[in-house]
């Protein structure tokens, strides 16, 4: 039930200072919207730099996850669409292989027997 982000619990932005966090804790305690242990945990996680980074990165994701939870996934129950290959692409792999071979031949130096003599 209280899986909210610590910033949302305390009602502060991600750029809040430690002093602003402490002030927000006092305000949250007065509001009594969340239990004391939830508010204390939010404060603790925002005061520790390593845990605050986690809250920073999870904040933009949480609303998306919440929306996805209630998304309509009925399209997954429908049959897969049929894949129809166009005849224009028949032999495409062979054409690509031939073009690659020709390009390789163009890069190879000519043997000495093909070089004209300039005497």
N, CA, C and O atoms as CSV, one atom per row, in Angstrom:
chain,resi,resn,atom,element,x,y,z
A,1,UNK,N,N,0.820,-1.202,0.000
A,1,UNK,CA,C,0.000,0.000,0.000
A,1,UNK,C,C,0.857,1.257,0.000
A,1,UNK,O,O,0.470,2.261,-0.598
A,2,UNK,N,N,2.011,1.226,0.655
A,2,UNK,CA,C,2.859,2.412,0.752
A,2,UNK,C,C,4.091,2.281,-0.124
A,2,UNK,O,O,5.185,2.658,0.297
A,3,UNK,N,N,3.940,1.759,-1.323
A,3,UNK,CA,C,5.049,1.597,-2.239
A,3,UNK,C,C,5.371,2.877,-2.986
A,3,UNK,O,O,6.030,2.853,-4.026
A,4,UNK,N,N,4.899,4.005,-2.444
A,4,UNK,CA,C,5.154,5.269,-3.116
A,4,UNK,C,C,6.608,5.691,-2.964
A,4,UNK,O,O,7.312,5.238,-2.062
A,5,UNK,N,N,7.034,6.551,-3.847
A,5,UNK,CA,C,8.380,7.089,-3.819
A,5,UNK,C,C,8.546,7.997,-2.597
A,5,UNK,O,O,7.600,8.690,-2.223
A,6,UNK,N,N,9.719,8.009,-1.973
A,6,UNK,CA,C,9.938,8.857,-0.786
A,6,UNK,C,C,9.663,10.344,-1.048
A,6,UNK,O,O,9.200,11.058,-0.158
A,7,UNK,N,N,9.949,10.804,-2.271
A,7,UNK,CA,C,9.675,12.203,-2.589
A,7,UNK,C,C,8.184,12.500,-2.519
A,7,UNK,O,O,7.776,13.566,-2.058
A,8,UNK,N,N,7.372,11.550,-2.980
A,8,UNK,CA,C,5.924,11.737,-2.959
A,8,UNK,C,C,5.387,11.675,-1.532
A,8,UNK,O,O,4.473,12.419,-1.176
A,9,UNK,N,N,5.953,10.792,-0.721
A,9,UNK,CA,C,5.515,10.668,0.670
A,9,UNK,C,C,5.769,11.965,1.420
A,9,UNK,O,O,4.922,12.421,2.187
A,10,UNK,N,N,6.932,12.556,1.199
A,10,UNK,CA,C,7.279,13.798,1.908
A,10,UNK,C,C,6.787,15.052,1.186
A,10,UNK,O,O,6.814,16.142,1.758
A,11,UNK,N,N,6.346,14.913,-0.044
A,11,UNK,CA,C,5.821,16.059,-0.790
A,11,UNK,C,C,6.901,17.055,-1.181
A,11,UNK,O,O,6.688,18.265,-1.121
A,12,UNK,N,N,8.063,16.544,-1.583
A,12,UNK,CA,C,9.181,17.429,-1.953
A,12,UNK,C,C,9.677,17.066,-3.352
A,12,UNK,O,O,9.332,16.022,-3.905
A,13,UNK,N,N,10.498,17.962,-3.903
A,13,UNK,CA,C,11.063,17.710,-5.226
A,13,UNK,C,C,12.391,16.977,-5.091
A,13,UNK,O,O,12.925,16.825,-3.992
A,14,UNK,N,N,12.912,16.528,-6.224
A,14,UNK,CA,C,14.170,15.779,-6.220
A,14,UNK,C,C,15.374,16.660,-5.911
A,14,UNK,O,O,16.451,16.133,-5.633
A,15,UNK,N,N,15.235,17.950,-5.949
A,15,UNK,CA,C,16.359,18.840,-5.665
A,15,UNK,C,C,16.326,19.359,-4.222
A,15,UNK,O,O,17.068,20.279,-3.878
A,16,UNK,N,N,15.476,18.778,-3.387
A,16,UNK,CA,C,15.342,19.231,-2.003
A,16,UNK,C,C,16.635,18.997,-1.224
A,16,UNK,O,O,17.291,17.965,-1.367
A,17,UNK,N,N,16.978,19.969,-0.408
A,17,UNK,CA,C,18.172,19.857,0.441
A,17,UNK,C,C,17.836,19.035,1.686
A,17,UNK,O,O,16.675,18.702,1.925
A,18,UNK,N,N,18.864,18.711,2.477
A,18,UNK,CA,C,18.635,17.948,3.708
A,18,UNK,C,C,17.762,18.733,4.682
A,18,UNK,O,O,16.942,18.150,5.391
A,19,UNK,N,N,17.933,20.044,4.718
A,19,UNK,CA,C,17.099,20.889,5.590
A,19,UNK,C,C,15.642,20.850,5.127
A,19,UNK,O,O,14.728,20.792,5.950
A,20,UNK,N,N,15.428,20.881,3.815
A,20,UNK,CA,C,14.058,20.816,3.287
A,20,UNK,C,C,13.432,19.448,3.558
A,20,UNK,O,O,12.229,19.352,3.800
A,21,UNK,N,N,14.237,18.404,3.518
A,21,UNK,CA,C,13.739,17.064,3.823
A,21,UNK,C,C,13.294,17.003,5.281
A,21,UNK,O,O,12.221,16.479,5.584
A,22,UNK,N,N,14.118,17.537,6.185
A,22,UNK,CA,C,13.783,17.526,7.613
A,22,UNK,C,C,12.497,18.298,7.865
A,22,UNK,O,O,11.646,17.856,8.636
A,23,UNK,N,N,12.353,19.447,7.220
A,23,UNK,CA,C,11.132,20.266,7.365
A,23,UNK,C,C,9.926,19.509,6.808
A,23,UNK,O,O,8.846,19.541,7.399
A,24,UNK,N,N,10.106,18.828,5.675
A,24,UNK,CA,C,9.017,18.073,5.062
A,24,UNK,C,C,8.583,16.907,5.944
A,24,UNK,O,O,7.407,16.542,5.955
A,25,UNK,N,N,9.520,16.324,6.681
A,25,UNK,CA,C,9.188,15.228,7.601
A,25,UNK,C,C,8.254,15.749,8.690
A,25,UNK,O,O,7.261,15.101,9.021
A,26,UNK,N,N,8.568,16.910,9.244
A,26,UNK,CA,C,7.725,17.486,10.293
A,26,UNK,C,C,6.321,17.781,9.757
A,26,UNK,O,O,5.326,17.539,10.441
A,27,UNK,N,N,6.249,18.300,8.535
A,27,UNK,CA,C,4.944,18.608,7.929
A,27,UNK,C,C,4.171,17.313,7.657
A,27,UNK,O,O,2.963,17.249,7.887
A,28,UNK,N,N,4.858,16.299,7.176
A,28,UNK,CA,C,4.211,15.012,6.896
A,28,UNK,C,C,3.674,14.375,8.173
A,28,UNK,O,O,2.613,13.751,8.163
A,29,UNK,N,N,4.419,14.535,9.283
A,29,UNK,CA,C,3.956,13.998,10.565
A,29,UNK,C,C,2.662,14.693,11.004
A,29,UNK,O,O,1.758,14.053,11.541
A,30,UNK,N,N,2.582,16.018,10.768
A,30,UNK,CA,C,1.378,16.768,11.134
A,30,UNK,C,C,0.194,16.365,10.261
A,30,UNK,O,O,-0.935,16.273,10.745
A,31,UNK,N,N,0.448,16.127,8.980
A,31,UNK,CA,C,-0.634,15.755,8.052
A,31,UNK,C,C,-1.200,14.375,8.375
A,31,UNK,O,O,-2.386,14.125,8.158
A,32,UNK,N,N,-0.371,13.492,8.883
A,32,UNK,CA,C,-0.761,12.125,9.241
A,32,UNK,C,C,-1.376,11.369,8.061
A,32,UNK,O,O,-2.260,10.531,8.240
A,33,UNK,N,N,-0.898,11.676,6.860
A,33,UNK,CA,C,-1.373,10.971,5.668
A,33,UNK,C,C,-0.754,9.569,5.598
A,33,UNK,O,O,-1.356,8.637,5.066
A,34,UNK,N,N,0.464,9.442,6.148
A,34,UNK,CA,C,1.179,8.168,6.160
A,34,UNK,C,C,1.560,7.844,7.588
A,34,UNK,O,O,1.699,8.746,8.414
A,35,UNK,N,N,1.732,6.551,7.895
A,35,UNK,CA,C,2.198,6.170,9.235
A,35,UNK,C,C,3.609,6.713,9.499
A,35,UNK,O,O,4.368,6.990,8.570
A,36,UNK,N,N,3.929,6.852,10.752
A,36,UNK,CA,C,5.214,7.412,11.162
A,36,UNK,C,C,6.375,6.595,10.604
A,36,UNK,O,O,7.378,7.165,10.177
A,37,UNK,N,N,6.253,5.263,10.602
A,37,UNK,CA,C,7.358,4.444,10.120
A,37,UNK,C,C,7.594,4.628,8.619
A,37,UNK,O,O,8.732,4.538,8.160
A,38,UNK,N,N,6.546,4.881,7.862
A,38,UNK,CA,C,6.692,5.116,6.426
A,38,UNK,C,C,7.391,6.461,6.184
A,38,UNK,O,O,8.250,6.573,5.310
A,39,UNK,N,N,7.015,7.466,6.959
A,39,UNK,CA,C,7.646,8.785,6.841
A,39,UNK,C,C,9.115,8.703,7.242
A,39,UNK,O,O,9.973,9.293,6.586
A,40,UNK,N,N,9.405,7.972,8.317
A,40,UNK,CA,C,10.793,7.831,8.775
A,40,UNK,C,C,11.638,7.092,7.737
A,40,UNK,O,O,12.793,7.445,7.499
A,41,UNK,N,N,11.055,6.077,7.132
A,41,UNK,CA,C,11.784,5.329,6.098
A,41,UNK,C,C,12.056,6.221,4.886
A,41,UNK,O,O,13.134,6.152,4.296
A,42,UNK,N,N,11.086,7.057,4.511
A,42,UNK,CA,C,11.277,7.985,3.395
A,42,UNK,C,C,12.404,8.968,3.714
A,42,UNK,O,O,13.246,9.245,2.859
A,43,UNK,N,N,12.421,9.495,4.940
A,43,UNK,CA,C,13.472,10.418,5.341
A,43,UNK,C,C,14.831,9.736,5.308
A,43,UNK,O,O,15.801,10.293,4.794
A,44,UNK,N,N,14.897,8.543,5.851
A,44,UNK,CA,C,16.160,7.808,5.901
A,44,UNK,C,C,16.696,7.544,4.494
A,44,UNK,O,O,17.890,7.704,4.242
A,45,UNK,N,N,15.815,7.142,3.581
A,45,UNK,CA,C,16.285,6.830,2.231
A,45,UNK,C,C,16.732,8.077,1.471
A,45,UNK,O,O,17.601,7.987,0.603
A,46,UNK,N,N,16.156,9.236,1.780
A,46,UNK,CA,C,16.577,10.459,1.085
A,46,UNK,C,C,17.800,11.107,1.732
A,46,UNK,O,O,18.474,11.921,1.101
A,47,UNK,N,N,18.083,10.763,2.948
A,47,UNK,CA,C,19.264,11.313,3.616
A,47,UNK,C,C,20.531,10.541,3.238
A,47,UNK,O,O,21.630,11.091,3.315
A,48,UNK,N,N,20.394,9.278,2.831
A,48,UNK,CA,C,21.554,8.475,2.419
A,48,UNK,C,C,21.746,8.651,0.915
A,48,UNK,O,O,20.849,8.323,0.139
A,49,UNK,N,N,22.902,9.165,0.495
A,49,UNK,CA,C,23.120,9.395,-0.940
A,49,UNK,C,C,22.927,8.154,-1.812
A,49,UNK,O,O,22.388,8.253,-2.915
A,50,UNK,N,N,23.357,6.999,-1.335
A,50,UNK,CA,C,23.224,5.787,-2.160
A,50,UNK,C,C,21.764,5.397,-2.350
A,50,UNK,O,O,21.386,4.930,-3.424
A,51,UNK,N,N,20.938,5.581,-1.322
A,51,UNK,CA,C,19.517,5.254,-1.443
A,51,UNK,C,C,18.750,6.345,-2.175
A,51,UNK,O,O,17.742,6.074,-2.827
A,52,UNK,N,N,19.229,7.577,-2.066
A,52,UNK,CA,C,18.555,8.678,-2.755
A,52,UNK,C,C,18.677,8.513,-4.270
A,52,UNK,O,O,17.753,8.852,-5.010
A,53,UNK,N,N,19.806,7.998,-4.727
A,53,UNK,CA,C,19.989,7.767,-6.167
A,53,UNK,C,C,18.929,6.787,-6.669
A,53,UNK,O,O,18.371,6.969,-7.751
A,54,UNK,N,N,18.657,5.761,-5.887
A,54,UNK,CA,C,17.640,4.786,-6.273
A,54,UNK,C,C,16.280,5.466,-6.386
A,54,UNK,O,O,15.548,5.239,-7.350
A,55,UNK,N,N,15.944,6.293,-5.414
A,55,UNK,CA,C,14.657,7.001,-5.451
A,55,UNK,C,C,14.598,7.946,-6.644
A,55,UNK,O,O,13.545,8.103,-7.262
A,56,UNK,N,N,15.738,8.584,-6.974
A,56,UNK,CA,C,15.778,9.490,-8.124
A,56,UNK,C,C,15.472,8.756,-9.422
A,56,UNK,O,O,14.724,9.249,-10.265
A,57,UNK,N,N,16.056,7.580,-9.572
A,57,UNK,CA,C,15.870,6.837,-10.817
A,57,UNK,C,C,14.518,6.136,-10.896
A,57,UNK,O,O,13.999,5.921,-11.991
A,58,UNK,N,N,13.942,5.777,-9.751
A,58,UNK,CA,C,12.656,5.093,-9.771
A,58,UNK,C,C,11.472,6.045,-9.885
A,58,UNK,O,O,10.383,5.635,-10.288
A,59,UNK,N,N,11.675,7.295,-9.538
A,59,UNK,CA,C,10.530,8.213,-9.527
A,59,UNK,C,C,9.849,8.338,-10.884
A,59,UNK,O,O,8.623,8.237,-10.936
A,60,UNK,N,N,10.563,8.550,-11.978
A,60,UNK,CA,C,9.856,8.676,-13.252
A,60,UNK,C,C,9.221,7.370,-13.713
A,60,UNK,O,O,8.286,7.399,-14.513
A,61,UNK,N,N,9.699,6.231,-13.233
A,61,UNK,CA,C,9.216,4.940,-13.707
A,61,UNK,C,C,7.938,4.515,-12.988
A,61,UNK,O,O,7.083,3.870,-13.595
A,62,UNK,N,N,7.790,4.860,-11.717
A,62,UNK,CA,C,6.673,4.361,-10.934
A,62,UNK,C,C,5.299,4.671,-11.532
A,62,UNK,O,O,4.465,3.767,-11.571
A,63,UNK,N,N,5.009,5.882,-11.998
A,63,UNK,CA,C,3.684,6.113,-12.591
A,63,UNK,C,C,3.447,5.257,-13.833
A,63,UNK,O,O,2.323,4.810,-14.063
A,64,UNK,N,N,4.467,5.023,-14.624
A,64,UNK,CA,C,4.328,4.195,-15.815
A,64,UNK,C,C,4.012,2.766,-15.414
A,64,UNK,O,O,3.145,2.134,-16.018
A,65,UNK,N,N,4.698,2.248,-14.409
A,65,UNK,CA,C,4.451,0.885,-13.942
A,65,UNK,C,C,3.022,0.768,-13.433
A,65,UNK,O,O,2.346,-0.227,-13.694
A,66,UNK,N,N,2.565,1.767,-12.718
A,66,UNK,CA,C,1.213,1.746,-12.185
A,66,UNK,C,C,0.196,1.708,-13.320
A,66,UNK,O,O,-0.771,0.948,-13.261
A,67,UNK,N,N,0.406,2.525,-14.358
A,67,UNK,CA,C,-0.511,2.538,-15.502
A,67,UNK,C,C,-0.464,1.200,-16.224
A,67,UNK,O,O,-1.502,0.706,-16.663
A,68,UNK,N,N,0.714,0.603,-16.356
A,68,UNK,CA,C,0.850,-0.666,-17.064
A,68,UNK,C,C,0.093,-1.775,-16.332
A,68,UNK,O,O,-0.457,-2.677,-16.965
A,69,UNK,N,N,0.067,-1.709,-15.031
A,69,UNK,CA,C,-0.608,-2.712,-14.231
A,69,UNK,C,C,-2.084,-2.808,-14.607
A,69,UNK,O,O,-2.668,-3.890,-14.561
A,70,UNK,N,N,-2.682,-1.687,-14.975
A,70,UNK,CA,C,-4.096,-1.654,-15.306
A,70,UNK,C,C,-4.343,-1.549,-16.805
A,70,UNK,O,O,-5.460,-1.246,-17.225
A,71,UNK,N,N,-3.327,-1.791,-17.612
A,71,UNK,CA,C,-3.466,-1.702,-19.065
A,71,UNK,C,C,-4.293,-2.864,-19.597
A,71,UNK,O,O,-4.378,-3.932,-18.990
A,72,UNK,N,N,-4.895,-2.614,-20.748
A,72,UNK,CA,C,-5.671,-3.645,-21.422
A,72,UNK,C,C,-4.718,-4.488,-22.261
A,72,UNK,O,O,-4.166,-4.007,-23.251
A,73,UNK,N,N,-4.527,-5.731,-21.869
A,73,UNK,CA,C,-3.622,-6.625,-22.569
A,73,UNK,C,C,-4.382,-7.675,-23.374
A,73,UNK,O,O,-3.830,-8.727,-23.696
A,74,UNK,N,N,-5.637,-7.401,-23.699
A,74,UNK,CA,C,-6.455,-8.383,-24.411
A,74,UNK,C,C,-5.910,-8.663,-25.813
A,74,UNK,O,O,-6.197,-9.720,-26.375
A,75,UNK,N,N,-5.142,-7.758,-26.384
A,75,UNK,CA,C,-4.573,-7.986,-27.715
A,75,UNK,C,C,-3.620,-9.182,-27.715
A,75,UNK,O,O,-3.385,-9.785,-28.763
A,76,UNK,N,N,-3.078,-9.525,-26.565
A,76,UNK,CA,C,-2.167,-10.671,-26.486
A,76,UNK,C,C,-2.889,-12.000,-26.701
A,76,UNK,O,O,-2.258,-13.006,-27.027
A,77,UNK,N,N,-4.201,-12.004,-26.520
A,77,UNK,CA,C,-4.981,-13.230,-26.693
A,77,UNK,C,C,-5.406,-13.456,-28.141
A,77,UNK,O,O,-5.939,-14.519,-28.461
A,78,UNK,N,N,-5.186,-12.495,-29.013
A,78,UNK,CA,C,-5.580,-12.629,-30.407
A,78,UNK,C,C,-4.526,-13.420,-31.175
A,78,UNK,O,O,-3.360,-13.452,-30.781
A,79,UNK,N,N,-4.941,-14.066,-32.284
A,79,UNK,CA,C,-3.967,-14.844,-33.058
A,79,UNK,C,C,-2.894,-13.949,-33.668
A,79,UNK,O,O,-3.115,-12.770,-33.944
A,80,UNK,N,N,-1.735,-14.547,-33.867
A,80,UNK,CA,C,-0.618,-13.802,-34.448
A,80,UNK,C,C,-0.925,-13.457,-35.899
A,80,UNK,O,O,-1.569,-14.243,-36.594
A,81,UNK,N,N,-0.479,-12.300,-36.367
A,81,UNK,CA,C,-0.697,-11.973,-37.783
A,81,UNK,C,C,0.167,-12.863,-38.674
A,81,UNK,O,O,1.253,-13.285,-38.276
A,82,UNK,N,N,-0.318,-13.141,-39.871
A,82,UNK,CA,C,0.437,-13.970,-40.814
A,82,UNK,C,C,1.498,-13.129,-41.496
A,82,UNK,O,O,1.272,-11.962,-41.815
A,83,UNK,N,N,2.623,-13.715,-41.709
A,83,UNK,CA,C,3.730,-13.058,-42.402
A,83,UNK,C,C,3.720,-13.523,-43.848
A,83,UNK,O,O,3.836,-14.716,-44.130
A,84,UNK,N,N,3.582,-12.577,-44.755
A,84,UNK,CA,C,3.559,-12.894,-46.182
A,84,UNK,C,C,4.800,-12.287,-46.818
A,84,UNK,O,O,5.005,-11.074,-46.773
A,85,UNK,N,N,5.615,-13.134,-47.403
A,85,UNK,CA,C,6.828,-12.668,-48.061
A,85,UNK,C,C,6.501,-12.286,-49.508
A,85,UNK,O,O,5.860,-13.049,-50.231
A,86,UNK,N,N,6.932,-11.141,-49.904
A,86,UNK,CA,C,6.690,-10.664,-51.266
A,86,UNK,C,C,7.649,-11.326,-52.242
A,86,UNK,O,O,8.808,-11.582,-51.915
A,87,UNK,N,N,7.158,-11.598,-53.430
A,87,UNK,CA,C,7.993,-12.272,-54.426
A,87,UNK,C,C,9.168,-11.402,-54.863
A,87,UNK,O,O,10.158,-11.923,-55.377
A,88,UNK,N,N,9.077,-10.090,-54.668
A,88,UNK,CA,C,10.171,-9.194,-55.054
A,88,UNK,C,C,11.448,-9.499,-54.273
A,88,UNK,O,O,12.547,-9.151,-54.705
A,89,UNK,N,N,11.294,-10.147,-53.129
A,89,UNK,CA,C,12.453,-10.423,-52.287
A,89,UNK,C,C,12.998,-11.835,-52.469
A,89,UNK,O,O,13.940,-12.222,-51.777
A,90,UNK,N,N,12.426,-12.613,-53.386
A,90,UNK,CA,C,12.969,-13.938,-53.673
A,90,UNK,C,C,14.377,-13.777,-54.228
A,90,UNK,O,O,14.597,-12.972,-55.133
A,91,UNK,N,N,15.316,-14.522,-53.705
A,91,UNK,CA,C,16.688,-14.461,-54.189
A,91,UNK,C,C,17.466,-13.261,-53.671
A,91,UNK,O,O,18.563,-12.980,-54.154
A,92,UNK,N,N,16.921,-12.560,-52.709
A,92,UNK,CA,C,17.598,-11.358,-52.183
A,92,UNK,C,C,18.924,-11.731,-51.515
A,92,UNK,O,O,19.920,-11.027,-51.684
A,93,UNK,N,N,18.943,-12.820,-50.766
A,93,UNK,CA,C,20.178,-13.219,-50.087
A,93,UNK,C,C,21.282,-13.532,-51.090
A,93,UNK,O,O,22.445,-13.185,-50.880
A,94,UNK,N,N,20.902,-14.198,-52.192
A,94,UNK,CA,C,21.895,-14.517,-53.216
A,94,UNK,C,C,22.425,-13.245,-53.872
A,94,UNK,O,O,23.619,-13.142,-54.155
A,95,UNK,N,N,21.547,-12.284,-54.113
A,95,UNK,CA,C,21.969,-11.023,-54.723
A,95,UNK,C,C,22.920,-10.266,-53.797
A,95,UNK,O,O,23.898,-9.675,-54.256
A,96,UNK,N,N,22.639,-10.284,-52.521
A,96,UNK,CA,C,23.513,-9.608,-51.552
A,96,UNK,C,C,24.870,-10.302,-51.506
A,96,UNK,O,O,25.907,-9.640,-51.467
A,97,UNK,N,N,24.865,-11.645,-51.512
A,97,UNK,CA,C,26.124,-12.397,-51.476
A,97,UNK,C,C,26.948,-12.122,-52.731
A,97,UNK,O,O,28.163,-11.946,-52.649
A,98,UNK,N,N,26.291,-12.085,-53.891
A,98,UNK,CA,C,26.997,-11.815,-55.154
A,98,UNK,C,C,27.591,-10.406,-55.156
A,98,UNK,O,O,28.728,-10.213,-55.588
A,99,UNK,N,N,26.826,-9.423,-54.676
A,99,UNK,CA,C,27.331,-8.051,-54.618
A,99,UNK,C,C,28.523,-7.956,-53.668
A,99,UNK,O,O,29.473,-7.222,-53.941
A,100,UNK,N,N,28.480,-8.681,-52.572
A,100,UNK,CA,C,29.603,-8.679,-51.624
A,100,UNK,C,C,30.849,-9.293,-52.247
A,100,UNK,O,O,31.956,-8.793,-52.044
A,101,UNK,N,N,30.676,-10.384,-53.010
A,101,UNK,CA,C,31.818,-11.011,-53.679
A,101,UNK,C,C,32.430,-10.068,-54.715
A,101,UNK,O,O,33.651,-9.958,-54.817
A,102,UNK,N,N,31.568,-9.386,-55.487
A,102,UNK,CA,C,32.065,-8.455,-56.497
A,102,UNK,C,C,32.811,-7.297,-55.853
A,102,UNK,O,O,33.838,-6.851,-56.364
A,103,UNK,N,N,32.300,-6.820,-54.747
A,103,UNK,CA,C,32.970,-5.725,-54.044
A,103,UNK,C,C,34.327,-6.188,-53.519
A,103,UNK,O,O,35.303,-5.439,-53.561
A,104,UNK,N,N,34.386,-7.410,-53.031
A,104,UNK,CA,C,35.653,-7.962,-52.539
A,104,UNK,C,C,36.654,-8.091,-53.685
A,104,UNK,O,O,37.831,-7.772,-53.515
A,105,UNK,N,N,36.205,-8.548,-54.831
A,105,UNK,CA,C,37.087,-8.684,-55.995
A,105,UNK,C,C,37.629,-7.335,-56.449
A,105,UNK,O,O,38.781,-7.232,-56.869
A,106,UNK,N,N,36.799,-6.309,-56.364
A,106,UNK,CA,C,37.238,-4.968,-56.764
A,106,UNK,C,C,38.334,-4.444,-55.842
A,106,UNK,O,O,39.175,-3.651,-56.267
A,107,UNK,N,N,38.330,-4.876,-54.600
A,107,UNK,CA,C,39.331,-4.402,-53.641
A,107,UNK,C,C,40.649,-5.156,-53.748
A,107,UNK,O,O,41.687,-4.655,-53.314
A,108,UNK,N,N,40.617,-6.345,-54.319
A,108,UNK,CA,C,41.837,-7.146,-54.415
A,108,UNK,C,C,42.757,-6.577,-55.504
A,108,UNK,O,O,42.283,-6.168,-56.564
A,109,UNK,N,N,44.061,-6.551,-55.245
A,109,UNK,CA,C,44.990,-6.055,-56.265
A,109,UNK,C,C,45.083,-7.049,-57.426
A,109,UNK,O,O,44.914,-8.256,-57.247
A,110,UNK,N,N,45.350,-6.523,-58.593
A,110,UNK,CA,C,45.506,-7.370,-59.785
A,110,UNK,C,C,46.813,-8.135,-59.705
A,110,UNK,O,O,47.806,-7.609,-59.202
A,111,UNK,N,N,46.830,-9.373,-60.195
A,111,UNK,CA,C,48.098,-10.118,-60.210
A,111,UNK,C,C,49.080,-9.477,-61.190
A,111,UNK,O,O,48.670,-8.771,-62.111
A,112,UNK,N,N,50.375,-9.722,-60.990
A,112,UNK,CA,C,51.417,-9.133,-61.827
A,112,UNK,C,C,51.287,-9.538,-63.308
A,112,UNK,O,O,51.703,-8.787,-64.190
A,113,UNK,N,N,50.729,-10.685,-63.572
A,113,UNK,CA,C,50.620,-11.155,-64.964
A,113,UNK,C,C,49.672,-10.277,-65.774
A,113,UNK,O,O,49.763,-10.261,-67.001
A,114,UNK,N,N,48.753,-9.537,-65.119
A,114,UNK,CA,C,47.829,-8.673,-65.829
A,114,UNK,C,C,48.396,-7.270,-66.056
A,114,UNK,O,O,47.827,-6.478,-66.808
A,115,UNK,N,N,49.500,-6.974,-65.414
A,115,UNK,CA,C,50.078,-5.632,-65.536
A,115,UNK,C,C,50.852,-5.531,-66.853
A,115,UNK,O,O,51.697,-6.381,-67.133
A,116,UNK,N,N,50.581,-4.517,-67.657
A,116,UNK,CA,C,51.335,-4.335,-68.915
A,116,UNK,C,C,52.781,-3.915,-68.630
A,116,UNK,O,O,53.074,-3.229,-67.651
A,117,UNK,N,N,53.638,-4.340,-69.494
A,117,UNK,CA,C,55.051,-3.997,-69.347
A,117,UNK,C,C,55.288,-2.658,-70.029
A,117,UNK,O,O,54.838,-2.476,-71.161
A,118,UNK,N,N,55.958,-1.735,-69.407
A,118,UNK,CA,C,56.259,-0.403,-69.952
A,118,UNK,C,C,57.763,-0.292,-70.214
A,118,UNK,O,O,58.455,0.432,-69.498
A,119,UNK,N,N,58.260,-0.967,-71.186
A,119,UNK,CA,C,59.704,-0.903,-71.508
A,119,UNK,C,C,59.996,0.137,-72.527
A,119,UNK,O,O,61.152,0.320,-72.908
